[in-house]
């Protein structure tokens, strides 16, 4: 009984004490925890390579990273070759052809990757010596062959084709150019033309110039000791010859110009229903800058996550977007600020205005203590998570040496982070968050969005760029000649395609074309049979054999598609489109499908004038069709919305023998969802009596 009385008394005292607390006062954050990064040991080879070793015996693995501290020469008219180094430097060495190198890597199950400024290798501890041997061979003895270069160029060109109408890539490329200019490596954008000019000699020169030990930092982390690793590094990398490595000097266009000028850089995207927006500019913020920690807090307050001002305003308050964020990137060659948002056409200008307003408020409105502490906690949590990766600890050692940071920089990181004040945030905002000197980069609809953005630019000027960041004269829709109608243009198109005689001469048609996807050859076969049967299948060539990877069939009543062994019926709007595709003579009777066309005017398409017809079906779906003003042949079509937006271009029309004038485009390029397929027709078969069983 006595014990119970004591417990009640204790509870009563505690309750009284609690009643005296002011619960409206938020408890102050405790002191920042002490960071223990573990011991990092280091040594330097006679050739100048600096090596850092971090022991971590939790797993029987090791990881090695070589980082080159270089400022390379500009790529010039061969822009793109540095990005190709990740493949070219694994194409074989003087002592190991590509097949042998790949076989040795695969047999051990290790990972080895290369970039234009370093190498990475990782695997089980028992393969440590072999990993070092292979990495050293690549660093010293890579042999870049013409054959491997041509393969890489073809793959790169195929990948670049997907960027031509991909909004994120368009904004990224244009931002790089307007921020840094073409006299800076960040502002050099690869195109099909520049990649086509790349030579093995140029790539080899780069490799032999910049892959040198005296500009290299090596970080090794894992289940190994300094006593074990040092002899191996001396054995395999001690023979790496040092040499003078030139360091280029760059001019950052956005930092060298004076005054306060806001520029609107617009990349037109046909039929876009959404804009991708980035308010961006370069900043003088390199790793190790004393402002770095405080500047990160300022950026996090603005747009570092779902608690940022941008997110709370543009999404939570106005519902203009799914998310709005900002980033402040540190880089030794030039940092970058960017605030990004994706939004509908109708609110694009409002979203840009809100981004700029929130950036201005950072300079004038003191951050509330709760928001400040939330941002600090967010950054603290990210830092704590990063410490779980031993490779990060090794990278810290490189950073301290390379960027001349205090030796206790990372030990004191959380302490310095927690010490950031609201006054610090405002000071950093005035220094690094500067909407009065920003580039407003937008990829979207020229007609619906661009005119509304003129109010944000100096003098109301809109500067237009293509997908690769090259300045361009925006295509303007001009009025068509008096008396020209949509029906008149379309009838001339039908005549140019061979007229009724040409369309009606086709009983069945088989078209075979070739293309590439991710460097692999494709064969695309399309089969039609009058009046309404259709089939298309795509084969990939692998190991000397063709395998069907995609198929779509319509038997005149129902259709299905098959991919990776999965078969599904085609229904709804997709079935309606399939029915139209199957009708060989569809262009002779568009009214059958409720299609109505309206003449919008004349635009330039790839340097030639074309009539623009807006096409609307019975369900209100719209598309734009572009007909060459001289030949009246269809040269471009844009249909769909958002992620389903598809752009098609048609070139090299040829008459099909035996049709009395019916023509086919022998080159077709289609872009959708960031992927581009460029097809070249290689064979056409007409009226061969195709059996109905083909469409089962």
Secondary structure, DSSP 8 states (H G I E B T S, - for coil): -HHHHHHHHHHHHHHHHHHTS-TTS--------------EEEEE-TTS-EEEEEE--SSSEEEEEEEE-------GGGTTHHHHHHHHTTSBBSSSBHHHHHHHHHHHT-EEEEETTEEEEEEEGGGHHHHHHHHHHHHHHB---HHHHHHHHHHHHHHHHGGGG-HHHHHHHHHHHHHH-TTSGGG----HHHHHH--HHHHHHHHHHH--GGGEEEEEEES--HHHHHHHHHHHHTT-------------HHHHS-S---EEEEEE-TT-SEEEEEEEEEE---TT-TTHHHHHHHHHHHHSSTTSHHIIIIIIIT---S-EEEEEE--TT-EEEEEEEEEEGGGHHHHHHHHHHHHHHHHHS---HHHHHHHHHHHHHHHHHHTTSHHHHHHHHHHHHHTT--TTTTTTHHHHHHT--HHHHHHHHHHH--GGG-EEEEEE-IIIIIHHHGGGSGGG-EEEE-TTS-EE-----B---TT--HHHHHHHHHHHTTHHHHHHT-SEEEEEEEEEETTEEEEEEEEEETTTEEEEEEEEEETTEEEEEEEEEE-SS-EEEEETTEEEEE-HHHHHHHHHHH-TTGGG-GGGGT-EEEEEEEEEETTEEEEEEEEE-TT--EEEEEEETTT--EEEEEE--GGG-EEEEEEEEEE-TTSSS-EEEEEEEEEETTEEEEEEEEEEEES----GGGG-
